[in-house]
Amino acid sequence: MKAIILAAGTGSRLYPYTKDKPKCLVELKGMSLLERQLKVLKGQDINDVTIIAGYLANMLVLPEVKLRINDRYRTTNMVWTLFSAEEDLVGECIIAYGDIVYSLDILSK
């Protein structure tokens, strides 16, 4: 199983928190939304993770994930962002937004 995390948007509704970082790097109780999500995925042995970035994509270069870029993130939507990873959409796949918080219990269900 693999996971694709859509994280290309500018997070304008969370400004000023997103002024200098992608929305998925905004912290909640000392941990970024992305860190939380990666931890939950690893808790279910999902280690094949691709992040599709756009806004400040250079901040999402992580050794444990593949990074794809939606260069048109300012003028497109989540569907276009997902198509930026079209070649990864093979087999069982979890598709998640980069700005959501969920628990291991929710993922396992």
ABEGO torsion letter per residue (X at the ends): XBBBBBAABAGAAAOAAAAABBAAABBBGGBBAAAAAAAAAAAAGBABBBBBBBBGAAAABBAABBBBBBAAAAABBAAAAAAAAAAABBEBBBBBBAABBBBAAAAAX
